[in-house]
Amino acid sequence: MSLDLLNDLVNKVKESEFVNNFIDELTDYLKNANEKGETQLNKEQNNNLDVYQQENCLYQVVDFSSNGVFLQNTNNDKIFEETNISQELLDKIGNDYILRYKDGKYIIEEELTDNFMNSMVGIQEYRKIKEEFEKGSNILEIDSNTKFNVDLRNSDYTILSYGKEKNTIEVPNALIPYFAVEGNVLKYDNGKFKK
């Protein structure tokens, strides 16, 4: 009987060593995998910034973060967090400011920012413009999957074309995305034109 007890103790020690070795190996593996994952994540973030930071491109400040700002590319409407921005610039800007990425840094486009801010309308005025547009046009009768091409943009309105027959519709600029330019494609969704 004492021999059985001794064998049980030896087996438990072996199991314990096996379990301890397994835990040590697993811990080392997970540490290495975590370090590789962080390195890969950093590479992906840097690659993404290269995609987002396009030379001579305009960006709109969407919001502030604890590490920088959220910017929206005005060409493709993609939003990303920019952490590589000077504190001096952060102190000068606010939401909806327009920045240009040039020579590896962001600069404020003061005239564009002023023009953008001046083009904004209040909620009540926007609703009135939208209601008048919907009443005076056939926009609600057009299929919601229709793509509209920006054909002409002037100071008060934008002309959009759509369909095989190239029908046109005149839209007040208050209803068109500010950075839409001739050649852009828009959709009318839930009462708004979107890129």
C-alpha positions in Angstrom: 0.0 0.0 0.0 2.8 2.4 0.7 4.2 1.7 -2.7 1.0 2.8 -4.3 1.0 6.0 -2.3 4.6 6.7 -3.4 3.6 6.1 -7.1 0.6 8.4 -6.7 2.9 11.1 -5.3 5.4 10.7 -8.1 2.7 10.9 -10.8 1.3 14.0 -9.2 4.7 15.6 -9.2 5.2 14.7 -12.9 1.8 16.1 -13.7 2.6 19.2 -11.8 5.9 19.6 -13.7 4.2 18.9 -17.0 1.5 21.5 -16.2 4.0 24.1 -15.1 6.2 23.5 -18.2 3.1 23.8 -20.4 2.0 27.0 -18.6 5.6 28.5 -19.0 5.7 27.6 -22.7 2.2 29.0 -23.3 3.1 32.2 -21.5 6.2 32.7 -23.6 4.3 31.9 -26.8 1.5 34.4 -25.9 4.1 37.1 -25.0 5.8 36.7 -28.4 2.5 36.6 -30.3 1.4 39.8 -28.4 4.6 41.6 -29.3 4.3 40.5 -33.0 0.6 41.6 -33.0 1.5 45.0 -31.6 4.2 45.4 -34.2 1.8 44.4 -36.9 -0.8 46.8 -35.6 1.7 49.7 -35.5 2.7 48.9 -39.1 -1.0 48.8 -40.2 -1.7 52.1 -38.4 1.3 53.7 -40.1 0.2 52.3 -43.5 -3.3 53.6 -42.9 -1.9 57.1 -42.1 0.0 57.0 -45.4 -3.3 56.3 -47.2 -5.1 59.0 -45.3 -2.4 61.7 -45.4 -2.5 62.6 -49.0 -0.4 65.5 -50.2 -2.3 68.7 -51.0 -5.6 67.1 -49.9 -8.2 68.9 -47.8 -9.5 67.5 -44.5 -12.3 68.7 -42.3 -12.0 68.6 -38.5 -14.8 66.3 -37.3 -14.0 66.0 -33.6 -11.2 66.1 -31.1 -9.8 63.0 -29.4 -7.5 62.6 -26.4 -4.6 61.9 -28.8 -5.4 64.5 -31.5 -8.3 65.0 -33.9 -10.6 63.1 -36.1 -10.4 64.3 -39.7 -12.6 63.6 -42.7 -11.0 63.4 -46.1 -13.1 65.7 -48.3 -12.4 63.6 -51.4 -13.6 60.3 -50.2 -15.4 61.2 -46.8 -13.2 58.7 -44.9 -12.7 59.6 -41.2 -9.6 58.7 -39.3 -7.9 59.8 -36.1 -4.8 61.9 -36.7 -2.4 61.9 -33.8 0.6 63.4 -35.6 -0.5 67.0 -35.3 1.2 69.9 -33.5 -0.2 71.2 -30.3 0.1 74.7 -31.7 -2.3 73.8 -34.5 -4.6 72.0 -32.1 -4.9 75.2 -30.1 -6.0 77.2 -33.2 -8.6 74.9 -34.7 -12.1 73.9 -33.9 -14.8 71.6 -35.3 -15.4 72.0 -39.1 -12.1 73.8 -39.7 -10.6 72.9 -43.1 -6.9 71.7 -43.1 -4.6 71.0 -46.0 -1.9 68.3 -45.8 1.2 69.8 -47.4 4.9 69.0 -47.1 4.2 66.5 -44.3 2.2 68.7 -42.1 -1.3 70.2 -41.7 -2.0 73.9 -42.3 -5.3 75.8 -41.8 -7.1 76.8 -44.9 -8.6 80.0 -43.4 -10.5 81.2 -46.5 -12.1 77.8 -47.1 -12.9 77.5 -43.4 -14.6 80.9 -43.5 -16.5 80.1 -46.7 -17.6 76.8 -45.2 -18.8 78.3 -41.9 -20.7 81.1 -43.8 -22.4 78.5 -46.0 -23.9 76.7 -43.1 -27.6 77.2 -42.5 -29.6 76.8 -39.3 -31.8 73.7 -38.7 -35.0 75.6 -39.3 -33.8 77.2 -42.5 -32.5 73.8 -43.7 -35.9 72.2 -43.1 -37.7 74.9 -44.9 -35.3 74.7 -47.9 -35.6 70.9 -47.9 -39.5 71.0 -47.8 -39.7 73.5 -50.6 -37.3 71.5 -52.7 -39.2 68.2 -52.1 -42.5 70.0 -53.0 -41.2 71.7 -56.1 -39.3 68.8 -57.5 -40.0 65.2 -58.2 -37.1 63.9 -56.0 -39.4 61.7 -53.8 -40.7 60.0 -56.9 -37.2 59.0 -58.0 -35.8 55.6 -57.0 -33.7 55.9 -53.9 -30.9 53.9 -55.6 -30.5 56.5 -58.3 -27.1 58.0 -58.7 -26.9 61.7 -59.4 -24.0 63.3 -61.2 -22.9 66.8 -60.3 -23.0 68.7 -63.6 -22.7 72.3 -62.6 -22.2 74.1 -59.3 -22.7 77.8 -58.9 -23.1 80.0 -55.8 -26.8 79.3 -55.2 -27.7 75.9 -56.7 -26.3 72.8 -58.2 -27.5 71.0 -61.3 -27.6 67.2 -61.1 -28.2 64.8 -63.9 -29.5 61.2 -63.5 -30.9 58.3 -65.5 -30.3 57.1 -69.0 -32.1 60.1 -70.5 -29.8 62.4 -68.5 -32.7 64.1 -66.7 -31.6 67.1 -64.7 -32.7 68.6 -61.4 -31.8 71.9 -59.8 -30.9 71.6 -56.1 -30.2 74.4 -53.6 -26.6 74.2 -52.4 -27.7 74.0 -48.8 -28.8 70.4 -49.6 -25.6 69.4 -51.4 -22.4 68.3 -49.5 -20.2 71.3 -49.3 -17.2 69.6 -50.9 -19.1 68.1 -53.8 -17.6 69.2 -57.1 -18.5 68.7 -60.8 -18.1 65.0 -61.7 -19.0 63.7 -58.2 -21.7 61.1 -57.8 -24.3 61.6 -55.1 -27.3 59.7 -53.8 -30.4 61.1 -52.2 -31.0 59.1 -49.0 -33.3 59.9 -46.1 -33.8 63.5 -47.2 -30.1 64.2 -47.8 -27.7 64.2 -50.8 -24.6 62.2 -49.9 -21.4 61.4 -51.6 
